[in-house]
Amino acid sequence: MATKTQSKLNIRPLDDRIVVENTAAEEKTAGGILLPETAKEKPQHGKVVATGPGRLSKDGARLPLAVKKGDKVVYGKYAGTDITVEGTEYKILRENEILAKFE
């Protein structure tokens, strides 16, 4: 059976681009105060749902990506391009815009 993400996402990233499903923004603070929609910060982490084949080297060989589908990653605040597919928010990033991945 296809998962929720697999059934909705019909995007195939090119070269060293990666599609990340955004993690939901925090609904309340650590102290328990509920945040209004305008006060929520955009998340800077998410789960990789699709990767391109990797960029081409100068001699024409494909260089493998450091992340794979299912990895949880951290990216810069203003990195990538935001898109929405059937109500789910995604970010398309280049591999060099990813700062770290969770182990």
Biopython code that builds the backbone (N, CA, C, O; Angstrom):
import numpy as np
from Bio.PDB.StructureBuilder import StructureBuilder

atoms = [
    (1, "MET", "N", (0.846, -1.183, 0.000)),
    (1, "MET", "CA", (0.000, 0.000, 0.000)),
    (1, "MET", "C", (0.881, 1.233, 0.000)),
    (1, "MET", "O", (1.881, 1.264, 0.718)),
    (2, "ALA", "N", (0.549, 2.240, -0.774)),
    (2, "ALA", "CA", (1.335, 3.472, -0.872)),
    (2, "ALA", "C", (1.103, 4.340, 0.359)),
    (2, "ALA", "O", (-0.009, 4.423, 0.881)),
    (3, "THR", "N", (2.176, 4.981, 0.808)),
    (3, "THR", "CA", (2.037, 5.888, 1.940)),
    (3, "THR", "C", (1.433, 7.196, 1.477)),
    (3, "THR", "O", (1.285, 7.440, 0.279)),
    (4, "LYS", "N", (1.083, 8.040, 2.450)),
    (4, "LYS", "CA", (0.472, 9.325, 2.145)),
    (4, "LYS", "C", (1.372, 10.151, 1.218)),
    (4, "LYS", "O", (0.884, 10.740, 0.254)),
    (5, "THR", "N", (2.667, 10.200, 1.498)),
    (5, "THR", "CA", (3.592, 10.991, 0.705)),
    (5, "THR", "C", (3.745, 10.418, -0.693)),
    (5, "THR", "O", (3.753, 11.174, -1.664)),
    (6, "GLN", "N", (3.867, 9.095, -0.823)),
    (6, "GLN", "CA", (4.056, 8.477, -2.122)),
    (6, "GLN", "C", (2.867, 8.704, -3.037)),
    (6, "GLN", "O", (3.046, 8.875, -4.243)),
    (7, "SER", "N", (1.670, 8.709, -2.500)),
    (7, "SER", "CA", (0.499, 8.856, -3.353)),
    (7, "SER", "C", (0.322, 10.288, -3.835)),
    (7, "SER", "O", (-0.283, 10.499, -4.886)),
    (8, "LYS", "N", (0.831, 11.287, -3.101)),
    (8, "LYS", "CA", (0.626, 12.679, -3.472)),
    (8, "LYS", "C", (1.746, 13.250, -4.325)),
    (8, "LYS", "O", (1.484, 14.100, -5.177)),
    (9, "LEU", "N", (2.961, 12.822, -4.133)),
    (9, "LEU", "CA", (4.101, 13.476, -4.750)),
    (9, "LEU", "C", (4.415, 12.891, -6.116)),
    (9, "LEU", "O", (4.774, 11.720, -6.236)),
    (10, "ASN", "N", (4.275, 13.718, -7.140)),
    (10, "ASN", "CA", (4.597, 13.316, -8.504)),
    (10, "ASN", "C", (5.686, 14.223, -9.045)),
    (10, "ASN", "O", (5.576, 14.739, -10.157)),
    (11, "ILE", "N", (6.744, 14.419, -8.257)),
    (11, "ILE", "CA", (7.843, 15.293, -8.638)),
    (11, "ILE", "C", (9.114, 14.471, -8.679)),
    (11, "ILE", "O", (9.398, 13.707, -7.757)),
    (12, "ARG", "N", (9.881, 14.626, -9.749)),
    (12, "ARG", "CA", (11.181, 13.970, -9.847)),
    (12, "ARG", "C", (12.242, 15.060, -9.947)),
    (12, "ARG", "O", (12.380, 15.697, -10.991)),
    (13, "PRO", "N", (12.997, 15.279, -8.858)),
    (13, "PRO", "CA", (14.010, 16.335, -8.891)),
    (13, "PRO", "C", (15.147, 15.991, -9.857)),
    (13, "PRO", "O", (15.440, 14.820, -10.099)),
    (14, "LEU", "N", (15.774, 17.020, -10.396)),
    (14, "LEU", "CA", (16.861, 16.845, -11.350)),
    (14, "LEU", "C", (18.214, 17.093, -10.682)),
    (14, "LEU", "O", (18.301, 17.808, -9.683)),
    (15, "ASP", "N", (19.247, 16.508, -11.232)),
    (15, "ASP", "CA", (20.635, 16.685, -10.791)),
    (15, "ASP", "C", (20.785, 16.525, -9.282)),
    (15, "ASP", "O", (20.411, 15.489, -8.733)),
    (16, "ASP", "N", (21.331, 17.542, -8.602)),
    (16, "ASP", "CA", (21.594, 17.413, -7.161)),
    (16, "ASP", "C", (20.491, 18.045, -6.317)),
    (16, "ASP", "O", (20.737, 18.461, -5.185)),
    (17, "ARG", "N", (19.281, 18.118, -6.860)),
    (17, "ARG", "CA", (18.168, 18.691, -6.107)),
    (17, "ARG", "C", (17.478, 17.617, -5.265)),
    (17, "ARG", "O", (17.474, 16.431, -5.595)),
    (18, "ILE", "N", (16.897, 18.091, -4.163)),
    (18, "ILE", "CA", (16.275, 17.202, -3.183)),
    (18, "ILE", "C", (14.930, 17.798, -2.793)),
    (18, "ILE", "O", (14.831, 19.008, -2.588)),
    (19, "VAL", "N", (13.895, 16.973, -2.686)),
    (19, "VAL", "CA", (12.582, 17.422, -2.232)),
    (19, "VAL", "C", (12.426, 17.000, -0.779)),
    (19, "VAL", "O", (12.577, 15.826, -0.440)),
    (20, "VAL", "N", (12.117, 17.988, 0.086)),
    (20, "VAL", "CA", (11.978, 17.752, 1.521)),
    (20, "VAL", "C", (10.558, 18.108, 1.928)),
    (20, "VAL", "O", (10.053, 19.175, 1.580)),
    (21, "GLU", "N", (9.915, 17.205, 2.669)),
    (21, "GLU", "CA", (8.589, 17.485, 3.225)),
    (21, "GLU", "C", (8.803, 18.236, 4.530)),
    (21, "GLU", "O", (9.451, 17.732, 5.446)),
    (22, "ASN", "N", (8.251, 19.450, 4.610)),
    (22, "ASN", "CA", (8.431, 20.281, 5.791)),
    (22, "ASN", "C", (7.805, 19.654, 7.021)),
    (22, "ASN", "O", (6.734, 19.051, 6.951)),
    (23, "THR", "N", (8.487, 19.806, 8.152)),
    (23, "THR", "CA", (7.945, 19.399, 9.437)),
    (23, "THR", "C", (6.958, 20.470, 9.869)),
    (23, "THR", "O", (7.163, 21.648, 9.578)),
    (24, "ALA", "N", (5.901, 20.088, 10.550)),
    (24, "ALA", "CA", (4.883, 21.054, 10.985)),
    (24, "ALA", "C", (5.479, 22.060, 11.954)),
    (24, "ALA", "O", (6.325, 21.708, 12.776)),
    (25, "ALA", "N", (5.040, 23.320, 11.861)),
    (25, "ALA", "CA", (5.492, 24.370, 12.770)),
    (25, "ALA", "C", (4.949, 24.106, 14.171)),
    (25, "ALA", "O", (3.885, 23.510, 14.335)),
    (26, "GLU", "N", (5.688, 24.554, 15.168)),
    (26, "GLU", "CA", (5.287, 24.358, 16.555)),
    (26, "GLU", "C", (3.964, 25.072, 16.834)),
    (26, "GLU", "O", (3.791, 26.232, 16.461)),
    (27, "GLU", "N", (3.040, 24.380, 17.486)),
    (27, "GLU", "CA", (1.736, 24.934, 17.819)),
    (27, "GLU", "C", (1.768, 25.750, 19.109)),
    (27, "GLU", "O", (0.971, 26.671, 19.285)),
    (28, "LYS", "N", (2.702, 25.405, 20.020)),
    (28, "LYS", "CA", (2.794, 26.134, 21.283)),
    (28, "LYS", "C", (4.237, 26.196, 21.750)),
    (28, "LYS", "O", (5.081, 25.419, 21.303)),
    (29, "THR", "N", (4.510, 27.123, 22.647)),
    (29, "THR", "CA", (5.857, 27.308, 23.166)),
    (29, "THR", "C", (6.181, 26.232, 24.186)),
    (29, "THR", "O", (5.319, 25.440, 24.566)),
    (30, "ALA", "N", (7.448, 26.211, 24.630)),
    (30, "ALA", "CA", (7.859, 25.240, 25.649)),
    (30, "ALA", "C", (7.087, 25.442, 26.942)),
    (30, "ALA", "O", (6.894, 24.494, 27.703)),
    (31, "GLY", "N", (6.643, 26.675, 27.201)),
    (31, "GLY", "CA", (5.870, 26.973, 28.409)),
    (31, "GLY", "C", (4.388, 26.657, 28.271)),
    (31, "GLY", "O", (3.638, 26.819, 29.233)),
    (32, "GLY", "N", (3.946, 26.209, 27.091)),
    (32, "GLY", "CA", (2.557, 25.810, 26.904)),
    (32, "GLY", "C", (1.656, 26.882, 26.312)),
    (32, "GLY", "O", (0.445, 26.680, 26.232)),
    (33, "ILE", "N", (2.207, 28.013, 25.895)),
    (33, "ILE", "CA", (1.393, 29.084, 25.304)),
    (33, "ILE", "C", (1.112, 28.744, 23.847)),
    (33, "ILE", "O", (2.036, 28.466, 23.083)),
    (34, "LEU", "N", (-0.162, 28.765, 23.461)),
    (34, "LEU", "CA", (-0.546, 28.496, 22.076)),
    (34, "LEU", "C", (-0.152, 29.671, 21.198)),
    (34, "LEU", "O", (-0.376, 30.827, 21.558)),
    (35, "LEU", "N", (0.437, 29.374, 20.043)),
    (35, "LEU", "CA", (0.880, 30.407, 19.114)),
    (35, "LEU", "C", (-0.154, 30.633, 18.023)),
    (35, "LEU", "O", (-0.686, 29.670, 17.469)),
    (36, "PRO", "N", (-0.452, 31.907, 17.701)),
    (36, "PRO", "CA", (-1.336, 32.161, 16.557)),
    (36, "PRO", "C", (-0.583, 31.851, 15.261)),
    (36, "PRO", "O", (0.647, 31.785, 15.253)),
    (37, "GLU", "N", (-1.311, 31.665, 14.189)),
    (37, "GLU", "CA", (-0.724, 31.295, 12.899)),
    (37, "GLU", "C", (0.367, 32.271, 12.458)),
    (37, "GLU", "O", (1.374, 31.846, 11.892)),
    (38, "THR", "N", (0.188, 33.567, 12.705)),
    (38, "THR", "CA", (1.153, 34.569, 12.273)),
    (38, "THR", "C", (2.446, 34.552, 13.079)),
    (38, "THR", "O", (3.459, 35.065, 12.603)),
    (39, "ALA", "N", (2.449, 33.992, 14.263)),
    (39, "ALA", "CA", (3.640, 33.979, 15.118)),
    (39, "ALA", "C", (4.483, 32.720, 14.957)),
    (39, "ALA", "O", (5.591, 32.645, 15.487)),
    (40, "LYS", "N", (3.971, 31.738, 14.236)),
    (40, "LYS", "CA", (4.710, 30.483, 14.070)),
    (40, "LYS", "C", (5.884, 30.696, 13.127)),
    (40, "LYS", "O", (5.749, 31.337, 12.085)),
    (41, "GLU", "N", (7.042, 30.149, 13.505)),
    (41, "GLU", "CA", (8.211, 30.215, 12.639)),
    (41, "GLU", "C", (8.191, 29.035, 11.682)),
    (41, "GLU", "O", (7.775, 27.932, 12.036)),
    (42, "LYS", "N", (8.650, 29.290, 10.458)),
    (42, "LYS", "CA", (8.735, 28.190, 9.488)),
    (42, "LYS", "C", (9.784, 27.198, 9.961)),
    (42, "LYS", "O", (10.849, 27.602, 10.427)),
    (43, "PRO", "N", (9.503, 25.919, 9.848)),
    (43, "PRO", "CA", (10.487, 24.915, 10.260)),
    (43, "PRO", "C", (11.708, 24.950, 9.342)),
    (43, "PRO", "O", (11.610, 25.320, 8.172)),
    (44, "GLN", "N", (12.847, 24.565, 9.885)),
    (44, "GLN", "CA", (14.075, 24.507, 9.108)),
    (44, "GLN", "C", (14.572, 23.066, 9.013)),
    (44, "GLN", "O", (15.765, 22.820, 8.835)),
    (45, "HIS", "N", (13.645, 22.124, 9.136)),
    (45, "HIS", "CA", (14.008, 20.721, 9.021)),
    (45, "HIS", "C", (12.841, 19.946, 8.452)),
    (45, "HIS", "O", (11.693, 20.387, 8.505)),
    (46, "GLY", "N", (13.152, 18.789, 7.909)),
    (46, "GLY", "CA", (12.110, 17.965, 7.325)),
    (46, "GLY", "C", (12.666, 16.627, 6.873)),
    (46, "GLY", "O", (13.814, 16.283, 7.153)),
    (47, "LYS", "N", (11.828, 15.879, 6.169)),
    (47, "LYS", "CA", (12.177, 14.528, 5.720)),
    (47, "LYS", "C", (12.340, 14.517, 4.206)),
    (47, "LYS", "O", (11.504, 15.054, 3.479)),
    (48, "VAL", "N", (13.414, 13.906, 3.742)),
    (48, "VAL", "CA", (13.678, 13.789, 2.304)),
    (48, "VAL", "C", (12.675, 12.807, 1.709)),
    (48, "VAL", "O", (12.581, 11.663, 2.154)),
    (49, "VAL", "N", (11.924, 13.256, 0.699)),
    (49, "VAL", "CA", (10.939, 12.388, 0.053)),
    (49, "VAL", "C", (11.327, 12.022, -1.375)),
    (49, "VAL", "O", (10.765, 11.088, -1.947)),
    (50, "ALA", "N", (12.286, 12.751, -1.960)),
    (50, "ALA", "CA", (12.755, 12.420, -3.308)),
    (50, "ALA", "C", (14.118, 13.071, -3.534)),
    (50, "ALA", "O", (14.397, 14.155, -3.021)),
    (51, "THR", "N", (14.955, 12.395, -4.305)),
    (51, "THR", "CA", (16.270, 12.948, -4.647)),
    (51, "THR", "C", (16.509, 12.797, -6.134)),
    (51, "THR", "O", (15.977, 11.896, -6.783)),
    (52, "GLY", "N", (17.325, 13.703, -6.658)),
    (52, "GLY", "CA", (17.747, 13.596, -8.045)),
    (52, "GLY", "C", (18.860, 12.573, -8.159)),
    (52, "GLY", "O", (19.268, 11.996, -7.152)),
    (53, "PRO", "N", (19.361, 12.335, -9.364)),
    (53, "PRO", "CA", (20.410, 11.330, -9.569)),
    (53, "PRO", "C", (21.796, 11.788, -9.119)),
    (53, "PRO", "O", (22.714, 10.970, -9.053)),
    (54, "GLY", "N", (21.970, 13.064, -8.808)),
    (54, "GLY", "CA", (23.278, 13.603, -8.436)),
    (54, "GLY", "C", (23.789, 14.497, -9.542)),
    (54, "GLY", "O", (23.356, 14.392, -10.689)),
    (55, "ARG", "N", (24.718, 15.383, -9.193)),
    (55, "ARG", "CA", (25.229, 16.296, -10.221)),
    (55, "ARG", "C", (26.307, 15.616, -11.050)),
    (55, "ARG", "O", (26.889, 14.610, -10.646)),
    (56, "LEU", "N", (26.554, 16.186, -12.206)),
    (56, "LEU", "CA", (27.571, 15.653, -13.101)),
    (56, "LEU", "C", (28.925, 16.263, -12.773)),
    (56, "LEU", "O", (29.025, 17.467, -12.539)),
    (57, "SER", "N", (29.965, 15.439, -12.756)),
    (57, "SER", "CA", (31.319, 15.960, -12.574)),
    (57, "SER", "C", (31.818, 16.492, -13.920)),
    (57, "SER", "O", (31.138, 16.357, -14.936)),
    (58, "LYS", "N", (32.993, 17.089, -13.920)),
    (58, "LYS", "CA", (33.545, 17.651, -15.165)),
    (58, "LYS", "C", (33.809, 16.586, -16.222)),
    (58, "LYS", "O", (33.789, 16.874, -17.419)),
    (59, "ASP", "N", (34.057, 15.346, -15.777)),
    (59, "ASP", "CA", (34.299, 14.277, -16.752)),
    (59, "ASP", "C", (33.023, 13.522, -17.148)),
    (59, "ASP", "O", (33.085, 12.539, -17.886)),
    (60, "GLY", "N", (31.861, 13.987, -16.651)),
    (60, "GLY", "CA", (30.586, 13.402, -17.056)),
    (60, "GLY", "C", (30.050, 12.304, -16.161)),
    (60, "GLY", "O", (28.995, 11.741, -16.453)),
    (61, "ALA", "N", (30.746, 11.980, -15.077)),
    (61, "ALA", "CA", (30.274, 10.944, -14.151)),
    (61, "ALA", "C", (29.295, 11.557, -13.140)),
    (61, "ALA", "O", (29.436, 12.717, -12.753)),
    (62, "ARG", "N", (28.318, 10.776, -12.725)),
    (62, "ARG", "CA", (27.359, 11.226, -11.708)),
    (62, "ARG", "C", (27.993, 11.107, -10.328)),
    (62, "ARG", "O", (28.547, 10.063, -9.984)),
    (63, "LEU", "N", (27.912, 12.176, -9.539)),
    (63, "LEU", "CA", (28.407, 12.155, -8.166)),
    (63, "LEU", "C", (27.242, 11.822, -7.244)),
    (63, "LEU", "O", (26.217, 12.503, -7.294)),
    (64, "PRO", "N", (27.365, 10.799, -6.404)),
    (64, "PRO", "CA", (26.247, 10.405, -5.541)),
    (64, "PRO", "C", (25.941, 11.470, -4.492)),
    (64, "PRO", "O", (26.826, 12.213, -4.068)),
    (65, "LEU", "N", (24.677, 11.535, -4.082)),
    (65, "LEU", "CA", (24.247, 12.482, -3.060)),
    (65, "LEU", "C", (24.573, 11.952, -1.667)),
    (65, "LEU", "O", (24.661, 10.742, -1.460)),
    (66, "ALA", "N", (24.752, 12.864, -0.717)),
    (66, "ALA", "CA", (25.060, 12.490, 0.665)),
    (66, "ALA", "C", (23.797, 12.123, 1.445)),
    (66, "ALA", "O", (23.895, 11.576, 2.543)),
    (67, "VAL", "N", (22.617, 12.414, 0.899)),
    (67, "VAL", "CA", (21.360, 12.090, 1.571)),
    (67, "VAL", "C", (20.545, 11.166, 0.685)),
    (67, "VAL", "O", (20.755, 11.094, -0.525)),
    (68, "LYS", "N", (19.610, 10.461, 1.308)),
    (68, "LYS", "CA", (18.742, 9.552, 0.559)),
    (68, "LYS", "C", (17.308, 9.724, 1.062)),
    (68, "LYS", "O", (17.067, 10.382, 2.074)),
    (69, "LYS", "N", (16.392, 9.141, 0.362)),
    (69, "LYS", "CA", (14.984, 9.202, 0.720)),
    (69, "LYS", "C", (14.799, 8.659, 2.142)),
    (69, "LYS", "O", (15.316, 7.594, 2.481)),
    (70, "GLY", "N", (14.056, 9.404, 2.967)),
    (70, "GLY", "CA", (13.794, 8.993, 4.337)),
    (70, "GLY", "C", (14.676, 9.688, 5.358)),
    (70, "GLY", "O", (14.345, 9.694, 6.544)),
    (71, "ASP", "N", (15.804, 10.282, 4.931)),
    (71, "ASP", "CA", (16.679, 11.001, 5.859)),
    (71, "ASP", "C", (15.979, 12.249, 6.388)),
    (71, "ASP", "O", (15.206, 12.893, 5.679)),
    (72, "LYS", "N", (16.262, 12.578, 7.647)),
    (72, "LYS", "CA", (15.765, 13.825, 8.241)),
    (72, "LYS", "C", (16.900, 14.824, 8.200)),
    (72, "LYS", "O", (17.996, 14.546, 8.688)),
    (73, "VAL", "N", (16.643, 15.998, 7.616)),
    (73, "VAL", "CA", (17.695, 16.974, 7.370)),
    (73, "VAL", "C", (17.352, 18.349, 7.932)),
    (73, "VAL", "O", (16.193, 18.656, 8.209)),
    (74, "VAL", "N", (18.397, 19.172, 8.095)),
    (74, "VAL", "CA", (18.278, 20.564, 8.522)),
    (74, "VAL", "C", (18.786, 21.415, 7.372)),
    (74, "VAL", "O", (19.811, 21.101, 6.768)),
    (75, "TYR", "N", (18.067, 22.500, 7.064)),
    (75, "TYR", "CA", (18.476, 23.384, 5.975)),
    (75, "TYR", "C", (18.381, 24.830, 6.442)),
    (75, "TYR", "O", (17.776, 25.111, 7.477)),
    (76, "GLY", "N", (18.967, 25.735, 5.695)),
    (76, "GLY", "CA", (18.985, 27.152, 6.030)),
    (76, "GLY", "C", (17.596, 27.770, 5.990)),
    (76, "GLY", "O", (16.694, 27.282, 5.309)),
    (77, "LYS", "N", (17.448, 28.861, 6.740)),
    (77, "LYS", "CA", (16.149, 29.522, 6.875)),
    (77, "LYS", "C", (15.576, 29.988, 5.535)),
    (77, "LYS", "O", (14.370, 29.883, 5.311)),
    (78, "TYR", "N", (16.413, 30.491, 4.660)),
    (78, "TYR", "CA", (15.936, 31.024, 3.372)),
    (78, "TYR", "C", (16.344, 30.142, 2.196)),
    (78, "TYR", "O", (16.335, 30.599, 1.053)),
    (79, "ALA", "N", (16.698, 28.903, 2.455)),
    (79, "ALA", "CA", (17.162, 27.994, 1.407)),
    (79, "ALA", "C", (16.004, 27.432, 0.590)),
    (79, "ALA", "O", (14.883, 27.300, 1.081)),
    (80, "GLY", "N", (16.295, 27.108, -0.649)),
    (80, "GLY", "CA", (15.364, 26.374, -1.492)),
    (80, "GLY", "C", (14.151, 27.148, -1.968)),
    (80, "GLY", "O", (14.038, 28.360, -1.782)),
    (81, "THR", "N", (13.249, 26.407, -2.587)),
    (81, "THR", "CA", (12.011, 26.940, -3.134)),
    (81, "THR", "C", (10.845, 26.196, -2.508)),
    (81, "THR", "O", (10.819, 24.965, -2.504)),
    (82, "ASP", "N", (9.877, 26.939, -1.978)),
    (82, "ASP", "CA", (8.695, 26.338, -1.362)),
    (82, "ASP", "C", (7.653, 26.027, -2.424)),
    (82, "ASP", "O", (7.381, 26.848, -3.300)),
    (83, "ILE", "N", (7.071, 24.833, -2.340)),
    (83, "ILE", "CA", (5.961, 24.462, -3.224)),
    (83, "ILE", "C", (4.901, 23.753, -2.384)),
    (83, "ILE", "O", (5.202, 23.213, -1.319)),
    (84, "THR", "N", (3.679, 23.760, -2.863)),
    (84, "THR", "CA", (2.595, 23.038, -2.211)),
    (84, "THR", "C", (1.962, 22.117, -3.246)),
    (84, "THR", "O", (1.566, 22.552, -4.328)),
    (85, "VAL", "N", (1.873, 20.840, -2.895)),
    (85, "VAL", "CA", (1.258, 19.849, -3.770)),
    (85, "VAL", "C", (0.121, 19.215, -2.990)),
    (85, "VAL", "O", (0.345, 18.557, -1.974)),
    (86, "GLU", "N", (-1.104, 19.415, -3.471)),
    (86, "GLU", "CA", (-2.309, 18.863, -2.853)),
    (86, "GLU", "C", (-2.359, 19.119, -1.349)),
    (86, "GLU", "O", (-2.689, 18.221, -0.573)),
    (87, "GLY", "N", (-2.030, 20.349, -0.937)),
    (87, "GLY", "CA", (-2.146, 20.742, 0.461)),
    (87, "GLY", "C", (-0.952, 20.425, 1.343)),
    (87, "GLY", "O", (-0.946, 20.802, 2.515)),
    (88, "THR", "N", (0.060, 19.743, 0.817)),
    (88, "THR", "CA", (1.255, 19.421, 1.594)),
    (88, "THR", "C", (2.393, 20.318, 1.133)),
    (88, "THR", "O", (2.632, 20.463, -0.066)),
    (89, "GLU", "N", (3.102, 20.926, 2.101)),
    (89, "GLU", "CA", (4.200, 21.830, 1.771)),
    (89, "GLU", "C", (5.514, 21.061, 1.636)),
    (89, "GLU", "O", (5.855, 20.217, 2.465)),
    (90, "TYR", "N", (6.231, 21.381, 0.570)),
    (90, "TYR", "CA", (7.535, 20.795, 0.303)),
    (90, "TYR", "C", (8.533, 21.916, 0.022)),
    (90, "TYR", "O", (8.155, 23.052, -0.263)),
    (91, "LYS", "N", (9.795, 21.571, 0.109)),
    (91, "LYS", "CA", (10.865, 22.499, -0.238)),
    (91, "LYS", "C", (11.801, 21.757, -1.185)),
    (91, "LYS", "O", (12.184, 20.615, -0.929)),
    (92, "ILE", "N", (12.166, 22.425, -2.289)),
    (92, "ILE", "CA", (13.133, 21.858, -3.219)),
    (92, "ILE", "C", (14.460, 22.570, -2.971)),
    (92, "ILE", "O", (14.558, 23.791, -3.084)),
    (93, "LEU", "N", (15.481, 21.779, -2.629)),
    (93, "LEU", "CA", (16.794, 22.305, -2.271)),
    (93, "LEU", "C", (17.873, 21.699, -3.143)),
    (93, "LEU", "O", (17.698, 20.614, -3.695)),
    (94, "ARG", "N", (18.981, 22.394, -3.266)),
    (94, "ARG", "CA", (20.188, 21.787, -3.821)),
    (94, "ARG", "C", (20.903, 21.088, -2.683)),
    (94, "ARG", "O", (20.728, 21.461, -1.523)),
    (95, "GLU", "N", (21.697, 20.093, -2.989)),
    (95, "GLU", "CA", (22.385, 19.335, -1.945)),
    (95, "GLU", "C", (23.233, 20.244, -1.055)),
    (95, "GLU", "O", (23.304, 20.021, 0.154)),
    (96, "ASN", "N", (23.875, 21.262, -1.627)),
    (96, "ASN", "CA", (24.741, 22.125, -0.821)),
    (96, "ASN", "C", (23.976, 23.078, 0.092)),
    (96, "ASN", "O", (24.597, 23.773, 0.897)),
    (97, "GLU", "N", (22.641, 23.135, -0.008)),
    (97, "GLU", "CA", (21.834, 23.953, 0.899)),
    (97, "GLU", "C", (21.451, 23.196, 2.169)),
    (97, "GLU", "O", (20.932, 23.789, 3.115)),
    (98, "ILE", "N", (21.705, 21.894, 2.189)),
    (98, "ILE", "CA", (21.415, 21.095, 3.385)),
    (98, "ILE", "C", (22.603, 21.236, 4.343)),
    (98, "ILE", "O", (23.753, 21.006, 3.969)),
    (99, "LEU", "N", (22.296, 21.617, 5.579)),
    (99, "LEU", "CA", (23.338, 21.879, 6.563)),
    (99, "LEU", "C", (23.760, 20.623, 7.326)),
    (99, "LEU", "O", (24.936, 20.458, 7.651)),
    (100, "ALA", "N", (22.796, 19.733, 7.614)),
    (100, "ALA", "CA", (23.089, 18.535, 8.401)),
    (100, "ALA", "C", (21.969, 17.534, 8.218)),
    (100, "ALA", "O", (20.885, 17.864, 7.737)),
    (101, "LYS", "N", (22.258, 16.287, 8.616)),
    (101, "LYS", "CA", (21.195, 15.283, 8.668)),
    (101, "LYS", "C", (21.227, 14.629, 10.045)),
    (101, "LYS", "O", (22.283, 14.476, 10.658)),
    (102, "PHE", "N", (20.051, 14.252, 10.511)),
    (102, "PHE", "CA", (19.926, 13.605, 11.822)),
    (102, "PHE", "C", (20.362, 12.158, 11.700)),
    (102, "PHE", "O", (20.053, 11.485, 10.717)),
    (103, "GLU", "N", (21.078, 11.686, 12.702)),
    (103, "GLU", "CA", (21.535, 10.291, 12.732)),
    (103, "GLU", "C", (20.495, 9.418, 13.382)),
    (103, "GLU", "O", (20.692, 8.209, 13.503)),
]
sb = StructureBuilder()
sb.init_structure("model")
sb.init_model(0)
sb.init_chain("A")
sb.init_seg("    ")
for serial, (resi, resn, name, xyz) in enumerate(atoms, 1):
    if name == "N":
        sb.init_residue(resn, " ", resi, " ")
    sb.init_atom(name, np.array(xyz, "f"), 0.0, 1.0, " ", f" {name:<3s}", serial, name[0])
structure = sb.get_structure()
